[in-house]
């Protein structure tokens, strides 16, 4: 579980096919190939160990190894297909957040690290000191958003401002832009979206009551 408060912006070191798989992984890889993702994270690397969970652009991944400031993760092909991690290139910036400690403070909202979809940025405009970010909203997922509700964009906890016919809007303050990889995005780029888990549970419960 995460909170959507980004701790560090890391950089992609490499992403390659996993050539040193265990026998168990080979069984999985026969159906879903594995890749190895390496991220430079000098800020949080010393605070994590193998087996810990880290959200990378909002996607919950398990640290497989740590070498100095470099964190290594194994990625299933399904993870690549369902997230924007497949679009990363060397030195691409990624948002990083360690899993929430039991006694930690929730400054954003509860984020699972399970990406619902990848959507494209429609507009990203500066208005005064702040920034208006408009992102495509898939029709099949539109029921999960509400004005003033929460959404995670590349792992960042944000508040929905406007719900439009085919998109939604969030406002970005200068601090958030400067300290996340939103500082590098532009219209046409793809971002990971995770909708509020509360909306999903409400939908399921209401559906059972109607049936």
C-alpha positions in Angstrom: 0.0 0.0 0.0 1.2 3.5 -0.9 0.0 7.1 -0.4 0.8 8.7 -3.7 3.4 11.1 -2.2 6.5 10.7 -4.3 9.8 10.3 -2.4 12.2 10.6 -5.3 12.4 10.9 -9.0 14.8 8.1 -10.2 16.3 7.4 -13.6 16.2 4.3 -15.8 19.5 2.6 -16.0 18.5 -0.3 -18.2 15.7 -2.7 -19.1 16.5 -6.0 -20.7 15.4 -9.6 -21.0 16.0 -11.7 -17.9 18.6 -14.3 -19.0 19.3 -15.7 -15.5 15.9 -17.1 -14.5 15.3 -19.8 -12.0 13.5 -23.0 -13.0 10.2 -21.6 -11.5 10.6 -18.4 -13.4 11.2 -20.3 -16.6 7.8 -22.0 -16.1 6.2 -18.6 -15.9 8.3 -17.2 -18.7 7.1 -19.9 -21.0 3.8 -18.0 -21.0 4.9 -14.5 -19.9 8.4 -13.4 -20.5 10.4 -11.7 -17.8 12.4 -8.5 -18.1 14.8 -6.9 -15.7 14.4 -3.2 -14.8 17.2 -1.2 -13.2 16.6 2.2 -11.6 19.0 4.7 -10.2 17.5 5.8 -6.9 20.2 7.4 -4.7 17.7 8.8 -2.3 15.8 5.7 -1.3 18.2 2.9 -2.3 19.9 2.8 1.0 16.5 2.6 2.8 15.2 -0.5 1.0 16.3 -4.2 0.8 15.5 -7.1 -1.5 11.8 -8.1 -1.0 10.6 -4.6 -0.3 7.9 -3.0 -2.4 8.5 0.2 -4.3 6.0 2.0 -6.6 7.6 2.9 -9.9 5.4 5.4 -11.7 2.7 4.1 -9.5 3.2 0.4 -10.3 4.0 -1.8 -7.3 7.2 -3.7 -7.9 9.4 -5.9 -5.7 13.0 -5.1 -5.2 15.0 -8.1 -6.4 18.5 -6.7 -5.7 20.2 -3.5 -4.6 23.7 -2.5 -5.7 24.7 0.8 -4.3 22.2 3.4 -5.7 20.8 0.9 -8.2 17.5 -1.0 -7.6 16.7 -4.0 -9.7 13.2 -5.3 -10.4 11.8 -8.3 -12.4 8.9 -7.4 -14.7 6.3 -9.7 -16.2 5.4 -9.1 -19.8 1.8 -8.4 -18.5 3.2 -5.6 -16.4 4.9 -4.0 -19.3 1.7 -4.3 -21.5 -0.5 -2.7 -18.8 1.7 0.2 -17.8 3.8 3.0 -19.3 7.0 1.3 -18.2 7.3 -0.1 -21.7 7.8 3.4 -23.0 10.8 4.1 -20.8 14.2 4.8 -22.4 17.6 5.2 -20.8 17.7 8.0 -18.3 13.9 8.3 -18.4 12.6 9.8 -15.1 10.3 7.6 -12.9 8.4 8.5 -9.7 9.4 6.3 -6.7 7.7 5.7 -3.4 8.4 3.1 -0.8 5.5 1.1 0.7 3.7 2.8 3.6 4.9 1.8 7.0 2.2 0.7 9.5 2.8 3.8 11.6 3.2 6.1 8.7 1.2 9.2 7.8 -1.2 9.1 4.9 -0.8 12.5 3.3 -2.4 11.5 0.0 -4.8 8.6 -0.4 -4.5 4.8 -0.3 -2.9 3.7 -3.5 -2.5 0.0 -4.2 0.1 0.2 -6.9 -2.2 -1.8 -9.3 -2.4 0.2 -12.6 -5.9 0.3 -14.1 -4.9 1.7 -17.4 -2.5 3.9 -19.4 -3.9 7.1 -20.8 -2.6 9.9 -22.9 -2.1 13.5 -21.8 -4.4 15.8 -23.8 -3.2 19.2 -22.5 -0.7 20.5 -20.0 -1.0 24.3 -19.6 0.4 26.8 -17.2 -2.2 29.0 -15.6 -0.8 31.6 -13.3 1.6 29.8 -11.0 -0.2 26.4 -11.3 -0.6 23.9 -14.1 -3.8 22.4 -15.6 -3.3 18.8 -16.6 -6.0 17.1 -18.9 -5.8 13.4 -19.4 -7.9 11.1 -21.6 -10.6 9.1 -19.6 -11.5 5.7 -21.0 -15.3 5.3 -21.2 -15.2 1.9 -19.5 -13.6 3.4 -16.5 -15.4 6.7 -16.3 -17.6 5.5 -13.4 -14.7 5.5 -11.0 -14.1 9.3 -11.1 -15.9 12.1 -9.3 -15.2 15.8 -8.8 -12.9 16.3 -5.8 -12.2 12.6 -5.8 -8.8 11.0 -5.7 -6.7 9.5 -8.5 -3.1 8.4 -8.9 -1.3 9.6 -12.0 2.1 8.0 -12.4 1.8 7.2 -8.7 1.0 10.8 -7.7 -2.0 11.3 -5.5 -4.1 14.1 -7.2 -7.6 15.6 -6.8 -10.0 15.5 -9.7 -11.1 19.0 -10.6 -13.2 18.6 -13.8 -14.8 15.5 -15.4 -15.3 16.1 -19.1 -16.9 13.9 -21.7 -13.8 12.1 -22.7 -11.2 13.4 -20.3 -10.6 14.7 -16.8 -8.6 17.5 -15.3 -6.3 17.8 -12.3 -4.4 20.9 -11.2 -0.7 20.7 -10.4 1.1 23.0 -8.0 4.7 24.0 -8.7 6.1 21.9 -5.9 4.5 18.7 -7.4 5.6 19.5 -10.9 9.2 20.2 -9.7 9.5 17.1 -7.5 7.9 14.5 -9.8 8.4 13.3 -13.4 5.5 15.6 -14.4 8.3 18.1 -14.8 9.2 16.2 -18.0 5.8 15.3 -19.6 4.0 16.9 -22.4 0.8 16.4 -24.5 0.9 13.0 -26.2 2.8 11.3 -23.4 1.3 8.3 -21.6 0.7 8.1 -17.9 -0.3 5.3 -15.5 -3.7 5.7 -13.9 -5.0 4.0 -10.7 -8.5 4.9 -9.7 -9.6 5.1 -6.1 -10.1 1.7 -4.6 -13.2 2.9 -2.6 -15.1 3.5 -5.9 -14.4 0.0 -7.0 -15.7 -1.5 -3.7 -18.8 0.6 -3.8 -19.5 -0.4 -7.3 -19.2 -4.1 -6.4 -21.4 -3.8 -3.3 -24.1 -1.9 -5.1 -24.0 -4.4 -7.9 -24.6 -7.2 -5.4 -27.5 -5.4 -3.8 -29.2 -4.9 -7.2 -28.8 -8.6 -8.2 
